[in-house]
Amino acid sequence: MMAAINPEVWFALVYGGFLLAVAHVLDLLARRTGAKTTAMSSSGFEYHENHDAWKCQEDQWLWPISFDPDNRVTRYQASPTVCNPCPVKDTCTTSDAGRQLARNIDPWPSSEAERFHRGIACSVVVLGLIWPLASMFQNRTGVELLILGSASAVIAAGSWPLWSHLRRTPARFPEHLKVVGLDESVAARAATAAIEAQRRSGYGSIRKTGPRPVRIEPYASARASEHTDADPETMKGNTVSASFSARWAELETEADPGRSGPAVGWSRRGNS
């Protein structure tokens, strides 16, 4: 009985099985390429699922800000007041609006490029099914039809995981996030970057700020007449920090607790 089977039947089986294996290899390579691309775009960042946030290598968080329904991605962004003075900003991002990351909420394949590669794999499977199915419409014996039909069923079952993206129900987008498209997101980032650049040009880096100085007014003219030998520089007043000013008032109070004005004989220069 085996000798009566046409060699074309066996060739159709081998051809269909080979193309099924090629389809899975192509899909695996595309999946690995997509995983590497995602890893490169988020290099140095670690996603924490329990917080739904990313943490960078400087231990700063990127929190979710919006959901893009067209690309079905959740966007995360760090605060510009944290990113701009960061010592590694030049190697992280060029944006003044803060570093931003995107995460696909659907399993692979989720993006257009990933679905394109999955489509190629599915096309290869279809080519592998055409020959066995077409061979069944020729003058075949019952045994040959059984072999071709079984082979076609095995090929179709083996390709079923590749068609999963057509039957999979997309995940619902996070309801706690506002819906923002790509164009709106780019415009918002540009506006934030412009505001941050204006703030930096007006006030400087946030890491350079400190306690603002306060002005210590000079003693009254009556005090100046009493101490004619006072240092002129002392009489001009000086600029000290707010914390030092508070401490100075305490020292004057300790020198003369019952006074209503500055202590007699007490000078800033002499007791500094």
VOTORVO-131180 format. One record per residue: x, y negated, z of N, C-alpha, C, O in turn; residue in three letters; residue number from 0. Coordinates in steps of 0.1 Angstrom, whole numbers, plus 5000, padded with zeros to 4 digits. Each point is the difference from the previous one (the first is absolute). Last residue first. Layout:
REM VOTORVO-131180
ATOM    nX    nY    nZ   caX   caY   caZ    cX    cY    cZ    oX    oY    oZ  rest   nr
ATOM     X     Y     Z     X     Y     Z     X     Y     Z     X     Y     Z   ALA  NUM
...
***
This chain:
REM VOTORVO-131180
ATOM    nX    nY    nZ   caX   caY   caZ    cX    cY    cZ    oX    oY    oZ  rest   nr
ATOM  5303  4109  5668  4998  5010  4990  5009  5011  5001  5000  5009  4992   SER  271
ATOM  4996  4949  5034  4995  5012  5006  4998  5011  4990  4993  5010  5003   ASN  270
ATOM  5023  4945  4986  5007  5004  5012  4996  5013  5006  5008  5007  5007   GLY  269
ATOM  4970  4974  4955  5014  5004  4997  5007  5004  5012  5008  5010  4999   ARG  268
ATOM  4948  4976  5006  5000  5012  4992  5015  5004  4998  5003  5012  5000   ARG  267
ATOM  4983  4961  5044  5002  4998  4986  5001  5013  4993  5005  5010  5005   SER  266
ATOM  4981  4965  5045  5000  5012  4992  5001  4997  4985  4992  4992  4995   TRP  265
ATOM  5003  4976  5042  5014  5006  5000  5001  5013  4992  5010  5006  5000   GLY  264
ATOM  4942  4982  5014  5011  4990  5000  5013  5007  5002  5002  5009  5008   VAL  263
ATOM  4953  5013  4969  5008  4999  5012  5011  4990  4999  5007  4999  4989   ALA  262
ATOM  4946  4997  4983  5013  5007  4999  5008  4998  5013  4999  4989  5006   PRO  261
ATOM  4951  5004  5003  5007  4998  4987  5013  5007  5001  5002  5009  5008   GLY  260
ATOM  4969  4993  5028  4990  4998  4990  5006  4997  4987  4992  5000  4990   SER  259
ATOM  5025  5030  5055  5002  4989  4992  4988  4999  4990  4993  5009  4997   ARG  258
ATOM  5019  5025  5038  4990  4990  5002  5000  4988  4991  4992  4991  5002   GLY  257
ATOM  5040  5047  4996  4986  5005  4999  4990  4990  5002  4989  5001  4994   PRO  256
ATOM  5062  5000  4990  4992  4991  5007  4986  5004  5000  4992  4995  4991   ASP  255
ATOM  5041  5034  4991  5009  4989  5005  4992  4991  5009  5006  4996  5010   ALA  254
ATOM  4972  5038  4965  5007  5006  5012  5009  4989  5006  5002  5001  5012   GLU  253
ATOM  4975  4987  4949  4990  5002  5011  5007  5005  5012  4997  4996  5012   THR  252
ATOM  5028  5000  4949  4997  4987  5005  4991  5001  5012  5001  4993  5010   GLU  251
ATOM  5008  5047  4966  5012  4995  5007  4998  4986  5007  5004  4998  5011   LEU  250
ATOM  4962  5020  4961  5001  5008  5012  5012  4995  5009  4999  4999  5012   GLU  249
ATOM  4996  4984  4944  4989  4994  5009  5001  5007  5014  4998  4994  5010   ALA  248
ATOM  5029  5023  4956  5005  4987  5005  4990  4994  5010  5004  4994  5010   TRP  247
ATOM  4984  5046  4967  5010  5002  5011  5005  4988  5006  5003  4999  5012   ARG  246
ATOM  4969  4998  4950  4993  5004  5012  5009  5003  5012  4997  4996  5011   ALA  245
ATOM  5023  4993  4948  4992  4988  5005  4992  5004  5013  5000  4993  5009   SER  244
ATOM  5022  5041  4966  5010  4992  5007  4993  4988  5007  5003  4996  5011   PHE  243
ATOM  4971  5031  4960  5003  5007  5012  5010  4993  5009  4999  5000  5012   SER  242
ATOM  4990  4982  4945  4989  4999  5009  5003  5007  5013  4996  4995  5011   ALA  241
ATOM  5046  4986  4962  4989  5009  4997  4989  4999  5011  5003  4995  5011   SER  240
ATOM  5027  4962  4975  5002  5013  5006  4988  5009  4997  4990  4995  4995   VAL  239
ATOM  5034  4953  4994  4991  5010  4995  5004  5014  5006  5011  5005  4998   THR  238
ATOM  4996  4941  5021  5006  5011  4992  4989  5010  4996  4988  4998  5004   ASN  237
ATOM  5023  4946  5016  4992  5012  4999  5007  5011  4992  5010  4997  4993   GLY  236
ATOM  5006  4959  5020  4994  5001  4987  4990  5012  4999  4992  5001  4991   LYS  235
ATOM  5037  4988  5047  4988  4991  4999  4993  5002  4987  4988  4996  4999   MET  234
ATOM  5053  5027  5009  4989  5005  5008  4987  4992  4999  4989  5006  5000   THR  233
ATOM  5050  4979  4979  4995  5012  4993  4988  5006  5007  4991  5006  4995   GLU  232
ATOM  5033  4958  5025  4991  4996  4989  4994  5012  4993  4988  4999  4995   PRO  231
ATOM  5027  5003  5056  5006  5003  4987  4990  4995  4989  4988  5004  5001   ASP  230
ATOM  5013  4972  5048  4995  5013  4993  5006  5001  4986  5003  4990  4994   ALA  229
ATOM  5002  4974  5041  5011  5008  4996  4996  5013  4993  5008  5009  4998   ASP  228
ATOM  4961  4960  5021  5006  4993  4989  5012  5008  4995  5005  4998  4989   THR  227
ATOM  4951  5011  5039  5012  5007  4998  5007  4994  4988  4999  5005  4989   HIS  226
ATOM  4961  4976  5026  5006  5004  5012  5013  5007  4998  5009  5000  5009   GLU  225
ATOM  4966  4986  4954  5005  4988  5007  5007  5004  5013  5009  4994  5005   SER  224
ATOM  4968  5039  4969  5013  4996  4994  5006  4988  5007  5012  4999  5000   ALA  223
ATOM  4946  5016  5014  5010  5010  5004  5013  4996  4994  5011  5002  5006   ARG  222
ATOM  4952  4973  4981  5004  4998  5014  5011  5009  5005  5009  4996  5007   ALA  221
ATOM  4972  5010  4950  5010  4989  5000  5004  4997  5014  5011  4995  5003   SER  220
ATOM  4975  5055  4988  4993  4987  4998  5011  4989  5002  5011  5002  5005   ALA  219
ATOM  5005  5046  4975  4994  4994  5013  4994  4987  4997  5003  4993  4991   TYR  218
ATOM  4998  5039  4967  5010  4994  5009  4993  4995  5013  4988  4998  5000   PRO  217
ATOM  4992  5044  4972  5000  4986  4999  5011  4994  5010  5002  5006  5010   GLU  216
ATOM  4995  5041  4964  5001  4995  5014  5001  4985  4999  5011  4995  4996   ILE  215
ATOM  4969  5044  4967  5008  4987  5003  4999  4997  5014  4989  4999  5006   ARG  214
ATOM  5010  5051  4970  4991  4989  5004  5009  4988  5004  5012  5002  5004   VAL  213
ATOM  4992  5046  4962  5005  4990  5010  4990  4990  5003  4992  4996  4992   PRO  212
ATOM  4997  5055  4992  5002  4987  4995  5005  4991  5011  4996  5001  5011   ARG  211
ATOM  5013  5053  4981  4993  4990  5009  5002  4986  4995  5011  4996  4998   PRO  210
ATOM  4997  5037  4964  5003  5002  5014  4991  4990  5008  4991  4994  4994   GLY  209
ATOM  5022  5029  4951  4992  4991  5009  5003  5003  5015  5005  5012  5003   THR  208
ATOM  5012  5012  4958  5008  4989  5003  4993  4990  5010  5005  4990  5005   LYS  207
ATOM  4975  5049  4974  5010  5005  5010  5010  4988  5004  5007  5002  5010   ARG  206
ATOM  4959  4993  4957  4993  5002  5013  5011  5004  5010  4998  4997  5012   ILE  205
ATOM  5015  4972  4945  4997  5014  5004  4994  5001  5014  5004  4992  5009   SER  204
ATOM  4987  4962  4966  5012  5009  5001  4996  5014  5004  4988  5003  5002   GLY  203
ATOM  4984  4956  4989  5004  5003  5014  5012  5009  5001  5005  5002  5011   TYR  202
ATOM  4977  4982  4946  4996  4990  5009  5006  5002  5014  5003  4990  5007   GLY  201
ATOM  5002  5042  4958  5007  4987  4996  4997  4989  5009  5008  4991  5002   SER  200
ATOM  4969  5050  5005  5015  5002  5002  5007  4987  4996  5010  4996  5007   ARG  199
ATOM  4944  5006  4985  5003  5000  5014  5014  5000  5003  5005  4993  5009   ARG  198
ATOM  4982  5011  4947  4998  4987  5004  5002  4999  5015  5006  4990  5005   GLN  197
ATOM  4995  5052  4976  5012  4992  4995  4999  4986  5005  5010  4994  5003   ALA  196
ATOM  4953  5034  5006  5012  5004  5008  5012  4992  4996  5008  4996  5008   GLU  195
ATOM  4953  4999  4967  4998  4994  5013  5012  5003  5009  5005  4991  5007   ILE  194
ATOM  4995  5029  4950  5001  4986  4999  4999  4993  5014  5007  4991  5003   ALA  193
ATOM  4985  5055  4994  5014  4997  4998  5003  4985  4999  5009  4995  5005   ALA  192
ATOM  4946  5021  4997  5007  5002  5013  5015  4996  4999  5006  4994  5009   THR  191
ATOM  4969  5006  4951  4996  4989  5009  5006  5001  5014  5005  4990  5005   ALA  190
ATOM  5003  5045  4965  5006  4988  4995  4996  4988  5008  5009  4992  5003   ALA  189
ATOM  4971  5049  5006  5014  5000  5004  5007  4988  4996  5008  4995  5007   ARG  188
ATOM  4947  5010  4979  5001  4998  5015  5015  5000  5004  5003  4992  5009   ALA  187
ATOM  4988  5019  4947  4997  4986  5002  5001  4997  5015  5006  4989  5003   ALA  186
ATOM  4998  5056  4984  5012  4992  4995  4998  4985  5003  5009  4994  5004   VAL  185
ATOM  4955  5035  5006  5010  5002  5009  5013  4992  4996  5007  4994  5009   SER  184
ATOM  4955  5006  4963  4998  4992  5012  5011  5001  5010  5004  4991  5007   GLU  183
ATOM  4998  5036  4954  5002  4985  4997  4997  4992  5012  5008  4990  5002   ASP  182
ATOM  4984  5056  5003  5015  4997  4998  5002  4985  4997  5009  4994  5006   LEU  181
ATOM  4947  5018  5022  5006  5005  4988  5015  4996  4999  5005  4992  5008   GLY  180
ATOM  4963  5015  5036  5007  4990  4993  5007  5007  4988  5007  5010  5002   VAL  179
ATOM  4957  4998  5043  5003  5005  4987  5006  4988  4992  4994  4990  4998   VAL  178
ATOM  5008  5020  5057  4993  4993  4990  5005  5005  4986  5011  5004  4999   LYS  177
ATOM  4987  5026  5046  5008  4991  4993  4992  4993  4989  4990  5006  4995   LEU  176
ATOM  4993  5028  5035  5004  4989  5009  5009  4990  4992  5004  4990  5006   HIS  175
ATOM  4978  5051  4975  4990  4990  5001  5004  4988  5009  4994  4990  4999   GLU  174
ATOM  5034  5046  4968  4998  4996  5014  4990  4988  5001  5002  4990  4994   PRO  173
ATOM  4992  5045  4965  5010  4990  5004  4997  4996  5015  4989  5001  5005   PHE  172
ATOM  5002  5048  4974  4993  4987  5002  5011  4990  5005  5009  5003  5007   ARG  171
ATOM  5003  5039  4961  4998  4997  5014  4994  4986  5001  5002  4991  4992   ALA  170
ATOM  4989  5042  4965  5009  4990  5006  4997  4997  5014  4989  4999  5005   PRO  169
ATOM  5001  5048  4971  4993  4988  5004  5010  4990  5006  5007  5003  5009   THR  168
ATOM  5002  5037  4953  5003  4995  5014  4992  4988  5002  4999  4991  4992   ARG  167
ATOM  5005  5034  4966  4989  5003  5009  5001  4995  5014  4991  5002  5008   ARG  166
ATOM  5043  4991  4958  4987  4996  4993  4988  5003  5009  4989  4994  4999   LEU  165
ATOM  5056  5016  5014  4998  4986  5000  4987  4995  4994  4995  4989  5002   HIS  164
ATOM  5021  5057  4998  4994  4996  5013  4997  4985  5000  4991  4996  5007   SER  163
ATOM  5030  5036  4960  4988  4992  4997  4993  4994  5012  4989  4995  5000   TRP  162
ATOM  5050  5034  5002  5004  4988  4992  4988  4991  4996  5001  4989  4997   LEU  161
ATOM  4994  5054  5027  5005  4989  5008  5004  4987  4993  5000  4989  5005   PRO  160
ATOM  4984  5050  4970  4990  4993  5008  5006  4989  5009  4994  4990  5001   TRP  159
ATOM  5028  5044  4969  5001  4985  4997  4990  4992  5008  4999  4988  4999   SER  158
ATOM  5004  5060  5003  5013  4995  5004  5001  4985  4998  5008  4993  5007   GLY  157
ATOM  4953  5030  4979  5001  5000  5015  5013  4994  5004  5001  4993  5010   ALA  156
ATOM  4994  5013  4944  4991  4990  5005  5000  4999  5015  5000  4989  5006   ALA  155
ATOM  5025  5046  4974  5006  4987  4997  4991  4988  5005  5005  4990  5005   ILE  154
ATOM  4978  5054  4999  5012  4998  5009  5006  4986  4998  5004  4993  5009   VAL  153
ATOM  4962  5021  4962  4994  4997  5014  5012  4997  5010  4999  4991  5008   ALA  152
ATOM  5012  5023  4948  4994  4986  5000  4995  4996  5014  5002  4989  5004   SER  151
ATOM  5013  5055  4989  5012  4991  5000  4995  4985  5000  5005  4992  5007   ALA  150
ATOM  4963  5043  4990  5006  5000  5013  5011  4990  5001  5002  4993  5010   SER  149
ATOM  4978  5014  4948  4991  4993  5009  5006  4999  5014  4998  4990  5007   GLY  148
ATOM  5026  5034  4961  5000  4986  4997  4991  4992  5009  5003  4989  5005   LEU  147
ATOM  4997  5058  4999  5013  4995  5003  5001  4984  4998  5004  4993  5009   ILE  146
ATOM  4957  5031  4977  5001  5000  5015  5014  4994  5005  5000  4992  5009   LEU  145
ATOM  4993  5014  4945  4991  4989  5005  5001  4999  5015  5000  4990  5006   LEU  144
ATOM  5022  5045  4973  5007  4988  4997  4992  4988  5006  5005  4990  5005   GLU  143
ATOM  4976  5053  4997  5011  4999  5010  5007  4986  4998  5004  4994  5009   VAL  142
ATOM  4962  5018  4961  4995  4997  5013  5011  4998  5010  4999  4991  5009   GLY  141
ATOM  5014  4998  4942  4993  5011  5006  4995  4996  5014  5003  4989  5005   THR  140
ATOM  5002  4976  4953  5007  5006  5011  4992  5012  5005  4988  5001  4999   ARG  139
ATOM  5015  4960  4961  4996  5014  5001  5008  5007  5011  5011  5004  4997   ASN  138
ATOM  4982  4944  5010  5004  5008  4989  4996  5014  5002  4993  5004  5009   GLN  137
ATOM  5001  4961  5023  4990  4999  4989  5004  5007  4988  4993  5000  4990   PHE  136
ATOM  5034  4996  5050  4989  5009  5003  4989  4999  4989  4992  5009  4999   MET  135
ATOM  5048  4964  5001  5003  5014  4996  4988  5009  5002  4999  5010  4994   SER  134
ATOM  5001  4945  5021  4998  5000  4986  5002  5015  4995  4993  5004  4991   ALA  133
ATOM  5015  4987  5054  4986  4999  4998  4997  5001  4985  4991  5006  4995   LEU  132
ATOM  5054  4994  5020  4993  5012  5004  4985  4999  4997  4994  5010  4996   PRO  131
ATOM  5032  4951  4993  5004  5012  4992  4992  5013  5005  4994  5007  4992   TRP  130
ATOM  5000  4950  5031  4994  5001  4986  5003  5013  4993  4991  5006  4994   ILE  129
ATOM  5026  4980  5050  4987  5008  5000  4995  5001  4986  4992  5009  4997   LEU  128
ATOM  5048  4966  5013  5002  5014  5003  4987  5009  5000  5001  5012  4998   GLY  127
ATOM  4997  4941  4995  5007  5006  4988  5003  5015  5003  4999  5008  4991   LEU  126
ATOM  4983  4967  5044  4990  5001  4990  5006  5007  4987  4994  5009  4994   VAL  125
ATOM  5035  4979  5041  4992  5011  5004  4989  5003  4989  4998  5012  4997   VAL  124
ATOM  5028  4950  4999  5008  5011  4997  4993  5013  5004  5001  5010  4992   VAL  123
ATOM  4979  4949  5019  5000  5002  4985  5008  5012  4996  4996  5008  4991   SER  122
ATOM  5004  4978  5054  4987  5007  4997  4999  5002  4985  4995  5010  4995   CYS  121
ATOM  5043  4967  5021  5000  5014  5005  4987  5007  4996  5001  5012  4996   ALA  120
ATOM  5002  4942  4995  5009  5007  4991  5000  5015  5004  5000  5009  4992   ILE  119
ATOM  4976  4962  5036  4993  5003  4987  5009  5007  4990  4995  5008  4993   GLY  118
ATOM  5023  4978  5048  4991  5011  5002  4993  5003  4988  4997  5012  4997   ARG  117
ATOM  5029  4950  5002  5009  5012  5000  4991  5013  5002  5003  5010  4995   HIS  116
ATOM  4975  4949  5007  5005  5002  4987  5008  5012  4999  4999  5008  4991   PHE  115
ATOM  4987  4977  5051  4989  5007  4993  5004  5002  4985  4995  5010  4994   ARG  114
ATOM  5035  4966  5033  4999  5014  5005  4989  5007  4992  5002  5012  4997   GLU  113
ATOM  5002  4942  4994  5012  5008  4995  5000  5014  5004  5003  5009  4993   ALA  112
ATOM  4964  4962  5025  4997  5003  4985  5012  5007  4994  4998  5009  4992   GLU  111
ATOM  4993  4999  5060  5002  4988  4992  4998  5004  4985  4998  5012  4997   SER  110
ATOM  4998  5022  5037  4991  4989  5004  5001  4988  4990  4991  4993  4998   SER  109
ATOM  5017  5065  5007  5005  4987  4994  4990  4989  5003  4988  5002  4998   PRO  108
ATOM  5023  5018  5040  5006  5000  4987  4991  5008  4990  4995  5011  5005   TRP  107
ATOM  4980  4966  5037  5011  5009  4998  5005  5000  4985  4993  4995  4991   PRO  106
ATOM  4985  4961  5032  4996  5013  4994  5012  5009  4999  5011  4995  4999   ASP  105
ATOM  4993  4960  5017  4992  5008  5010  4995  5013  4994  4995  5008  5008   ILE  104
ATOM  5051  4960  4985  4988  5006  4993  4992  5007  5011  5006  5008  5008   ASN  103
ATOM  5026  4949  5000  4999  5014  5003  4988  5005  4993  4989  4995  5002   ARG  102
ATOM  5048  4960  5001  4987  5005  4995  5001  5015  5002  5010  5007  4998   ALA  101
ATOM  5017  4945  5022  5000  5013  4995  4986  5005  4996  4990  4994  5005   LEU  100
ATOM  5042  4958  5007  4988  5006  4998  5002  5014  4994  5009  5002  4992   GLN   99
ATOM  5017  4953  5036  5001  5012  4992  4986  5007  4999  4993  5000  5010   ARG   98
ATOM  5012  4946  4995  5001  5012  5008  5000  5012  4991  4994  5001  4990   GLY   97
ATOM  5005  4953  4995  4987  5003  5006  5001  5013  5009  4990  5003  5006   ALA   96
ATOM  5045  4978  4965  4999  4992  5012  4987  5002  5008  4997  4995  5010   ASP   95
ATOM  5033  5038  4954  4988  4992  5003  5001  4993  5013  5005  5005  5010   SER   94
ATOM  5026  5027  4971  5003  4986  4996  4988  4991  5002  5001  4988  4997   THR   93
ATOM  5019  5061  5028  4990  4993  4992  5004  4986  4996  5008  4994  5008   THR   92
ATOM  5022  5040  5013  4987  5006  5001  4990  4994  4991  4993  5007  4993   CYS   91
ATOM  5054  4980  5014  5000  5013  4995  4986  5007  5000  4998  5011  4996   THR   90
ATOM  5009  4945  5021  5005  4999  4986  5000  5014  4994  4999  5001  4988   ASP   89
ATOM  4989  4993  5058  4989  4996  4991  5005  5001  4985  4993  5004  4992   LYS   88
ATOM  5028  5005  5054  5001  5009  4988  4989  4997  4990  4997  5008  4992   VAL   87
ATOM  5007  4968  5050  5014  5001  4995  5001  5008  4988  5010  4999  4992   PRO   86
ATOM  4945  4973  5023  5006  5013  5002  5014  5001  4994  5002  4995  4989   CYS   85
ATOM  4963  4968  5011  5013  4999  5008  5007  5013  5002  5010  5001  5006   PRO   84
ATOM  4949  5000  4968  5009  4989  4995  5013  4998  5008  5010  4999  4994   ASN   83
ATOM  4954  5033  5019  5008  5004  4989  5010  4989  4996  5012  5003  4997   CYS   82
ATOM  4956  4989  5037  5009  5011  5004  5010  5003  4989  5011  5002  5003   VAL   81
ATOM  4954  4967  4991  5008  4995  5010  5010  5010  5006  5009  4996  5007   THR   80
ATOM  4959  5016  4960  5011  4992  4994  5009  4994  5011  5012  4998  4998   PRO   79
ATOM  4960  5049  5008  4998  4985  5002  5012  4993  4994  5012  5004  5002   SER   78
ATOM  4972  5043  4977  5006  4995  5012  4998  4985  5001  4998  4993  4990   ALA   77
ATOM  4972  5047  4984  5008  4988  4999  5006  4996  5014  4993  5001  5010   GLN   76
ATOM  4978  5039  4955  5005  4996  5014  5010  4989  4998  5007  4999  4990   TYR   75
ATOM  4950  5027  4980  5012  4992  5001  5003  4996  5014  4991  4997  5008   ARG   74
ATOM  4982  5045  4964  5000  4991  5011  5013  4993  5001  5011  5005  4999   THR   73
ATOM  4962  5018  4957  5012  4999  5009  4997  4991  5011  4992  4990  4999   VAL   72
ATOM  4984  5021  4956  4997  5009  5012  5013  5001  5009  5004  5011  5003   ARG   71
ATOM  4986  4962  4956  5011  5009  5000  4999  5010  5012  5009  5009  5001   ASN   70
ATOM  4956  4961  4993  5004  5004  4986  5011  5010  5000  4999  5010  4993   ASP   69
ATOM  4984  4969  5048  4992  5011  4994  5003  5004  4986  4997  5012  4997   PRO   68
ATOM  5032  4968  5046  4998  4997  4986  4991  5011  4994  5005  5011  4999   ASP   67
ATOM  5003  4967  5053  4998  5012  4992  4997  4996  4986  4992  4992  4997   PHE   66
ATOM  5034  4983  5049  4990  5001  4990  5000  5013  4993  5009  5008  5002   SER   65
ATOM  5019  4981  5037  4994  4987  4998  4988  5001  4990  4991  4992  5001   ILE   64
ATOM  5044  5039  5035  4991  5000  4989  4993  4987  4999  4994  4995  5010   PRO   63
ATOM  5055  5007  5013  4986  5004  5003  4991  4999  4987  5003  4992  4991   TRP   62
ATOM  5051  5013  5027  4992  4995  4988  4986  5006  5002  4998  5012  4999   LEU   61
ATOM  5046  4979  5038  4989  5007  4994  4994  4993  4988  5000  4988  4999   TRP   60
ATOM  5052  5018  5026  4989  4990  4998  4989  5008  4992  5002  5009  4992   GLN   59
ATOM  5045  5005  5020  4989  5003  5010  4989  4989  5000  4995  4996  5010   ASP   58
ATOM  5043  5010  4959  5002  4990  5010  4989  5001  5011  4999  4991  5008   GLU   57
ATOM  5001  5036  4953  5012  5004  5007  5003  4990  5011  5009  5003  5008   GLN   56
ATOM  4939  5002  4978  5013  4998  4993  5012  5004  5008  4998  5003  5012   CYS   55
ATOM  4948  5013  4987  5010  4994  5008  5013  5000  4993  5004  5010  4994   LYS   54
ATOM  4938  4994  4995  5014  5003  4997  5010  4993  5010  4996  4989  5004   TRP   53
ATOM  4949  5030  5001  5009  4988  4998  5014  5006  4996  5003  5011  5003   ALA   52
ATOM  4955  5010  5017  4998  4996  4987  5008  4987  4997  4995  4990  4995   ASP   51
ATOM  5005  5039  5045  4998  4985  5000  4996  4995  4987  4996  4988  4999   HIS   50
ATOM  5013  5058  5006  4991  4997  5012  4998  4985  5001  4990  4996  5006   ASN   49
ATOM  5039  5021  4960  4986  5002  4997  4991  4997  5012  4989  4995  4998   GLU   48
ATOM  5059  4987  4985  4995  5005  5012  4985  5002  4998  4992  4990  5001   HIS   47
ATOM  5055  5004  4967  4985  4998  5001  4996  5007  5013  5003  5012  5002   TYR   46
ATOM  5045  4964  4982  4994  5012  5005  4985  4998  5003  4996  4991  5007   GLU   45
ATOM  5050  4986  4963  4987  4999  5007  4994  5013  5004  5002  5010  4992   PHE   44
ATOM  5038  4983  4981  5002  4993  5012  4988  4998  5009  5001  4994  5010   GLY   43
ATOM  4990  5014  4939  5013  5004  5007  5002  4991  5012  4999  4988  4999   SER   42
ATOM  4964  5016  4967  4998  4998  5014  5013  5004  5008  4999  5004  5011   SER   41
ATOM  4999  4998  4941  4993  4988  5003  4998  4997  5015  4999  4989  5004   SER   40
ATOM  5020  5052  4981  5009  4989  4997  4994  4987  5004  5006  4991  5005   MET   39
ATOM  4968  5048  4999  5011  5000  5010  5009  4988  4998  5004  4994  5010   ALA   38
ATOM  4964  5015  4957  4993  4995  5012  5010  4999  5012  5000  4990  5007   THR   37
ATOM  5015  5030  4953  4997  4986  4998  4994  4993  5012  5003  4989  5003   THR   36
ATOM  5005  5057  4998  5012  4993  5001  4998  4985  4998  5006  4992  5006   LYS   35
ATOM  4957  5037  4988  5004  5000  5015  5013  4992  5001  5002  4992  5010   ALA   34
ATOM  4983  5016  4946  4991  4990  5007  5004  4999  5015  4999  4989  5006   GLY   33
ATOM  5023  5043  4969  5004  4987  4995  4992  4989  5007  5005  4990  5005   THR   32
ATOM  4984  5055  5003  5012  4997  5006  5005  4986  4997  5005  4992  5008   ARG   31
ATOM  4957  5025  4970  4997  4998  5014  5013  4996  5008  4999  4990  5008   ARG   30
ATOM  5005  5022  4947  4993  4987  5001  4997  4997  5014  5001  4988  5004   ALA   29
ATOM  5017  5054  4987  5010  4990  4998  4994  4986  5001  5006  4991  5006   LEU   28
ATOM  4964  5046  4997  5009  4999  5011  5011  4989  4999  5003  4993  5009   LEU   27
ATOM  4968  5016  4955  4993  4993  5011  5008  4999  5012  5000  4990  5007   ASP   26
ATOM  5017  5034  4956  4999  4985  4997  4993  4993  5011  5004  4989  5004   LEU   25
ATOM  4999  5058  5000  5013  4994  5001  4999  4985  4998  5006  4992  5007   VAL   24
ATOM  4955  5033  4985  5003  4998  5014  5014  4994  5003  5001  4992  5009   HIS   23
ATOM  4987  5017  4946  4991  4990  5006  5003  4998  5015  5000  4988  5004   ALA   22
ATOM  5022  5047  4973  5006  4987  4997  4991  4989  5005  5006  4990  5005   VAL   21
ATOM  4979  5054  5001  5011  4997  5008  5007  4987  4997  5004  4993  5009   ALA   20
ATOM  4960  5021  4964  4995  4997  5014  5012  4997  5009  4999  4991  5008   LEU   19
ATOM  5011  5022  4948  4996  4986  5001  4994  4997  5013  5001  4989  5005   LEU   18
ATOM  5012  5056  4988  5012  4991  5000  4996  4985  5001  5006  4992  5007   PHE   17
ATOM  4960  5042  4990  5007  5000  5013  5012  4990  5000  5002  4994  5010   GLY   16
ATOM  4976  5012  4949  4991  4993  5009  5006  5000  5014  4999  4989  5007   GLY   15
ATOM  5024  5035  4959  5000  4985  4997  4991  4993  5010  5004  4989  5005   TYR   14
ATOM  4998  5058  4998  5013  4994  5004  5000  4985  4998  5004  4992  5008   VAL   13
ATOM  4958  5032  4977  5001  5000  5014  5013  4993  5005  4999  4992  5010   LEU   12
ATOM  4995  5013  4944  4990  4990  5005  5001  5000  5015  4999  4989  5006   ALA   11
ATOM  5025  5044  4973  5006  4988  4998  4992  4988  5005  5005  4990  5006   PHE   10
ATOM  4978  5054  4994  5010  4998  5010  5007  4987  4999  5004  4993  5010   TRP    9
ATOM  4965  5017  4957  4993  4999  5013  5010  4998  5011  4998  4991  5009   VAL    8
ATOM  5016  5018  4947  4996  4986  5002  4993  4998  5013  5000  4989  5006   GLU    7
ATOM  5014  5054  4979  5010  4992  5007  4996  4986  5002  5005  4993  5009   PRO    6
ATOM  4959  5047  4989  5007  4992  4991  5011  4992  5008  4997  4994  5010   ASN    5
ATOM  4984  5054  5004  4998  4986  5003  5009  4992  4991  5012  5003  4998   ILE    4
ATOM  4987  5046  5004  4990  4994  4991  4998  4985  5003  4993  4994  4992   ALA    3
ATOM  5036  5034  5034  5006  4998  4987  4990  4993  4990  5004  4994  4990   ALA    2
ATOM  4983  5019  5054  5009  4989  5001  5006  4996  4986  5002  4989  4997   MET    1
ATOM  4971  5050  5009  4992  4988  5000  5009  4988  5000  4996  4990  4994   MET    0
***
